[in-house]
Amino acid sequence: MAKDPTMRRLRPAFAALMLATVPLAGSALAREMPSTATTAPAANAKANVVILATGGTIAGAGADASNSATYQAAKVPVDKLIAAVPSLGALANVRGEQVFQIASESFTNAQLVQLAKRVSALLKQDDVDGVVVTHGTDTLEETAFFLDLVVKSDKPIVVVGSMRPSTALSADGALNLADAVATAASPASRAKGVLVTMNDEIQAGRDVTKRVNIKPSAFVSQWGPLGMVVEGKTYWFRAPVKRHGTSSEFDIDTIDTLPDVAIVYGSGTMNPAAYTAAVQGGAKAIVHAGTGNGSVAGYLVDTLKDLRAKGTVIIRSSRVGDGFVLRNAEQPDDQYDWVVAHDLNPQKAKILAAVALTKTTDTKELQRIFWEY
């Protein structure tokens, strides 16, 4: 098409007119729309995070800076934990509560329930955006999984500990705590279940386990971390698929006590009396931490069958660090009416069994629960 010389002459004038009118239009819009300054504070408001302290190594102290493995746990109160990490104030509005001051190997079912009820109550408050639980590492994974099962909230819950006391060279607690607060304050952490921040990584509370007793890299999951925390920012790479939080059928507000569940560790030359003694001591279920695929020695089968016939729930787990127990692969679970723990290690199987038994003793229902959680 031929170009119109008249239009060619008009284009510069039209462009000049448009440039002249843009400031006027912009001024009119500025009068009609809220200013950036008006909206910025709401967008940049810091989250409100409550730190619930329970003791553990993160609150521990040693006699000397060289003592990274020899120290007294549960010595530092929550206010001093917070004061020792001034950068927390830049990450969130933080306040603390001292729930317990114990080493985590001393945790009982009663304390698990008490802690979970407090977490649940806090997350129902409009002025609480997330909760951090400081915890000893010995049973940290059990507490994290318990909270994952019973607290019906999608707000972030982060459990954190340390492998070295704050008095040690290269202490890891301060950074772990800062990472926990950053994770609890992040909207991206919502609805991902209970999280554990250790050694720069964000782990699923359901999956993570303590594999080493003297290294900061002690906590791992066979399925890998969910993400990382770097300089106060969370980076995510996967999400949990098992039921948790608001999708869970369990609710801590309706749980006041937990039934006793025992773990019997598998090895060569087992004594059947260990199982019967556990039941005599009050156990409603036994987690058999078997070798390999949750193997049960031939000379133990009749004992476990008899206990099951009398009402005790038998759960086959494995002492092996990774993998999962296959149903009917090692033993005829259907025939014996036993349950398999799937990929849960013995201590996590114990937690799920205790929670599940507050609802049902039916083994088919219990097996469904072990598949889904």
C-alpha positions, -999 to 999 in steps of 0.1 A, spaced: 0 0 0 14 35 -9 22 57 21 1 88 25 25 119 27 -1 138 47 -2 110 74 36 110 75 36 148 83 9 144 110 26 115 130 53 138 147 25 162 158 4 134 170 32 119 191 40 153 206 3 157 215 3 123 232 35 131 252 19 164 263 -12 147 276 4 117 295 13 138 325 -22 152 327 -37 117 326 -12 105 351 -21 133 375 -57 124 372 -50 87 380 -28 97 409 -58 117 424 -81 87 420 -58 58 431 -42 53 465 -5 63 466 22 37 467 31 50 502 -4 42 514 -3 6 503 34 -2 510 31 -8 548 4 -35 544 24 -53 517 56 -52 538 40 -60 572 61 -85 591 45 -118 602 38 -125 638 57 -157 650 55 -173 684 85 -193 696 76 -221 719 107 -234 738 109 -269 752 146 -272 760 171 -294 743 206 -287 729 196 -255 713 191 -243 749 222 -261 761 255 -248 775 290 -264 778 318 -257 802 341 -247 773 339 -235 737 356 -268 727 327 -288 741 305 -296 712 293 -330 724 297 -327 761 273 -302 777 241 -297 797 209 -295 777 179 -273 785 197 -245 804 190 -213 784 155 -198 787 135 -186 756 140 -149 762 178 -154 761 175 -176 730 157 -148 712 180 -121 725 210 -141 712 198 -137 676 191 -100 670 183 -106 633 151 -123 643 134 -89 646 141 -82 609 124 -115 599 92 -113 620 75 -99 650 87 -125 675 76 -134 710 85 -165 731 69 -188 756 87 -214 777 65 -246 775 91 -270 790 127 -269 798 138 -306 793 161 -328 772 139 -343 745 146 -379 755 124 -371 785 94 -362 764 62 -382 774 29 -386 756 14 -362 781 39 -335 771 33 -342 734 -4 -336 739 1 -305 760 25 -290 734 2 -297 705 -28 -282 723 -8 -250 728 3 -249 692 -33 -254 681 -46 -227 703 -20 -201 691 -27 -208 654 -63 -201 659 -55 -165 669 -57 -139 641 -25 -122 654 -4 -154 651 9 -162 616 32 -191 625 48 -211 653 83 -222 659 90 -250 684 126 -253 697 133 -289 707 160 -313 716 171 -334 686 168 -369 702 130 -370 697 125 -340 675 113 -361 646 86 -378 667 72 -344 680 73 -330 644 53 -359 631 28 -358 660 21 -321 653 18 -328 616 -9 -354 624 -30 -336 650 -28 -298 646 -55 -288 621 -41 -256 607 -24 -246 574 -4 -219 591 33 -228 593 46 -249 622 84 -252 623 103 -275 647 140 -266 652 169 -278 672 207 -278 671 234 -303 673 258 -281 693 252 -259 723 253 -222 719 286 -221 738 305 -243 713 327 -233 685 307 -233 652 274 -235 672 245 -242 648 216 -231 669 214 -194 661 213 -199 623 189 -228 627 166 -206 648 168 -177 623 160 -201 595 130 -215 614 116 -180 620 121 -171 584 103 -202 573 74 -197 598 70 -162 586 69 -170 549 35 -173 532 51 -200 509 53 -223 540 16 -225 544 -2 -259 540 31 -278 536 27 -297 569 50 -294 599 85 -284 588 120 -289 603 148 -264 596 183 -278 603 216 -272 585 201 -247 560 175 -273 548 137 -274 551 126 -310 558 91 -325 561 83 -333 597 68 -365 585 99 -377 567 129 -364 585 149 -385 609 181 -381 629 208 -402 614 240 -389 631 245 -379 667 275 -355 665 272 -336 632 252 -305 622 240 -325 591 223 -350 613 188 -347 600 179 -362 566 150 -377 547 153 -406 523 130 -386 500 151 -354 502 145 -320 517 115 -298 506 137 -268 502 164 -246 517 167 -213 536 194 -190 524 200 -156 540 164 -155 554 147 -165 522 130 -199 516 135 -218 483 112 -247 476 117 -278 454 89 -303 464 58 -306 485 44 -333 508 17 -356 494 7 -374 526 -23 -361 547 -15 -335 573 -29 -304 589 -64 -295 578 -66 -326 557 -60 -349 587 -88 -368 603 -72 -363 637 -76 -332 659 -56 -325 690 -86 -306 704 -104 -339 708 -73 -359 721 -64 -358 758 -44 -390 762 -25 -414 740 -25 -452 743 8 -469 750 26 -483 720 58 -503 723 87 -509 699 106 -542 700 139 -540 680 146 -569 657 180 -587 657 193 -622 656 184 -645 686 153 -626 697 135 -634 730 97 -637 726 93 -625 762 101 -590 751 68 -588 732 47 -604 760 63 -581 786 54 -550 765 17 -561 765 18 -569 802 31 -534 807 1 -519 790 10 -516 753 -21 -516 730 1 -521 700 36 -533 692 58 -520 665 81 -548 654 113 -530 642 123 -560 621 154 -566 600 152 -560 562 116 -559 550 103 -559 586 112 -596 588 99 -617 617 120 -647 628 102 -680 625 103 -687 662 85 -654 669 56 -658 646 34 -678 670 40 -653 698 29 -624 676 -1 -643 662 -12 -651 698 -8 -615 709 -29 -604 679 -56 -630 687 -58 -615 722 -63 -579 708 -28 -564 706 -22 -546 672 10 -559 655 28 -534 632 57 -546 610 83 -518 606 120 -520 597 152 -511 614 167 -503 580 172 -466 574 156 -463 540 130 -481 519 96 -493 529 79 -524 542 59 -543 516 27 -559 528 24 -597 524 60 -598 511 78 -611 541 49 -625 561 12 -632 552 -1 -600 569 -36 -605 556 -37 -640 571 -22 -629 604 -42 -596 606 -10 -576 610 -4 -540 598 27 -527 579 42 -493 586 50 -486 549 80 -461 549 77 -449 585 106 -458 607 98 -476 640 96 -444 661 73 -426 636 52 -458 633 48 -456 671 35 -420 669 10 -428 641 -2 -459 658 -8 -441 690 -28 -413 672 -47 -438 651 -57 -459 681 -76 -429 695 -100 -434 666 -101 -472 658 -86 -506 666 -98 -521 633 -67 -533 615 -81 -526 580 -87 -490 591 -53 -488 607 -36 -501 575 -55 -474 555 -42 -448 579 -6 -460 575 -10 -458 537 -24 -422 538 -3 -405 565 
